Amino acid sequence: MAIAELKSESLLEYCKAQSAEDSPVLKELEKYTWEQEDIPQMISGVMVGNVLQSIIFMTGAVRIVEVGMFTGYSALKMAEALPENGEVHTCELMEKHVKTAESFFKKSPHGKKITIHQGPAVQSLEQMKVHSFDMGFIDADKTNYLEYYKRCLTLIKPGGVLILDNMLWGGDVLDPHDDDAWALRKTAEFIQEDKRVFNILLPIRDGLMLCIKK
Ligand SMILES: C[S@@+](CC[C@H](N)C(=O)[O-])C[C@H]1O[C@@H](n2cnc3c(N)ncnc32)[C@H](O)[C@@H]1O
């Protein structure tokens, strides 16, 4: 491993060590995901999770829409930061992931705040009410990111926050060679031109695009 790479790995570990820890249920969920899932790296993890919780604490968000639940880490992480009447509406295609996530949501007092919408996210988002959410988190199939952004932006209220994960795609957005990298690049360029939002692309983990709806 190159020295620069080693240093950035060590710095990331240092950042994690100096940041709020996950709850015991989330630690168990993450361990399960890394041990049992075929593509465990899809989990967002504590750095992204702590950013999501920080936004909730700072904005007082109560209703959240999520696109891409996987084993439920980010949904539960956000639910933990919400008040008692808070709601996370999360979209997930695969039944296997729904079952896993449900088994962990049952172990947490915050699990009751989460509603799972199983099926293709575009269809689930179509059923949701315009201006009914304070915050959105997009973290599903990359080729649909622009569609998810457009739909979620109509679902959140003015002043609400929309966050998109994986916007650096391991650096491939700089020189896209496949559909995923191109889709993420096009989504970033669309957002950059979108006058309806104030946006910042943060180099946290794989890139978090933060958009505040004007
Ligand atoms: C990167 S993972 C989500 C990770 C999750 N947010 C977390 O922090 O653990 C992406 C998820 O999106 C789901 N997905 C992919 N295409 C989808 C679609 N069209 N509709 C809904 N979910 C989809 C996948 O099954 C996968 O579980």
The ligand as a MOL file (V3000), in Angstrom:
LIG
                    3D

  0  0  0     0  0            999 V3000
M  V30 BEGIN CTAB
M  V30 COUNTS 27 29 0 0 0
M  V30 BEGIN ATOM
M  V30 1 C -26.2050 0.8710 -1.4750 0
M  V30 2 S -27.5090 -0.1260 -0.9580 0 CHG=1
M  V30 3 C -28.2910 0.8570 0.2850 0
M  V30 4 C -27.4700 0.9500 1.5480 0
M  V30 5 C -28.2160 1.4910 2.7290 0
M  V30 6 N -28.6780 2.8470 2.5020 0
M  V30 7 C -27.3270 1.4370 3.9460 0
M  V30 8 O -26.8620 2.4630 4.4440 0
M  V30 9 O -27.0410 0.3300 4.4050 0 CHG=-1
M  V30 10 C -28.6390 0.0040 -2.3140 0
M  V30 11 C -29.9400 -0.7550 -2.1370 0
M  V30 12 O -30.8340 -0.2960 -3.1680 0
M  V30 13 C -31.6380 -1.3870 -3.5570 0
M  V30 14 N -32.1830 -1.1310 -4.8960 0
M  V30 15 C -31.5570 -1.2690 -6.1000 0
M  V30 16 N -32.3770 -0.9300 -7.0970 0
M  V30 17 C -33.5520 -0.5560 -6.5290 0
M  V30 18 C -34.7900 -0.0960 -7.0410 0
M  V30 19 N -34.9950 0.0500 -8.3540 0
M  V30 20 N -35.7780 0.1930 -6.1750 0
M  V30 21 C -35.5810 0.0650 -4.8270 0
M  V30 22 N -34.4300 -0.3640 -4.2890 0
M  V30 23 C -33.4250 -0.6810 -5.1250 0
M  V30 24 C -30.6890 -2.5850 -3.5170 0
M  V30 25 O -31.4090 -3.8050 -3.4220 0
M  V30 26 C -29.8340 -2.2740 -2.2990 0
M  V30 27 O -30.3440 -2.9120 -1.1510 0
M  V30 END ATOM
M  V30 BEGIN BOND
M  V30 1 1 1 2
M  V30 2 1 2 3
M  V30 3 1 2 10
M  V30 4 1 3 4
M  V30 5 1 4 5
M  V30 6 1 5 6
M  V30 7 1 5 7
M  V30 8 2 7 8
M  V30 9 1 7 9
M  V30 10 1 10 11
M  V30 11 1 11 12
M  V30 12 1 11 26
M  V30 13 1 12 13
M  V30 14 1 13 14
M  V30 15 1 13 24
M  V30 16 1 14 15
M  V30 17 1 14 23
M  V30 18 2 15 16
M  V30 19 1 16 17
M  V30 20 1 17 18
M  V30 21 2 17 23
M  V30 22 1 18 19
M  V30 23 2 18 20
M  V30 24 1 20 21
M  V30 25 2 21 22
M  V30 26 1 22 23
M  V30 27 1 24 25
M  V30 28 1 24 26
M  V30 29 1 26 27
M  V30 END BOND
M  V30 END CTAB
M  END
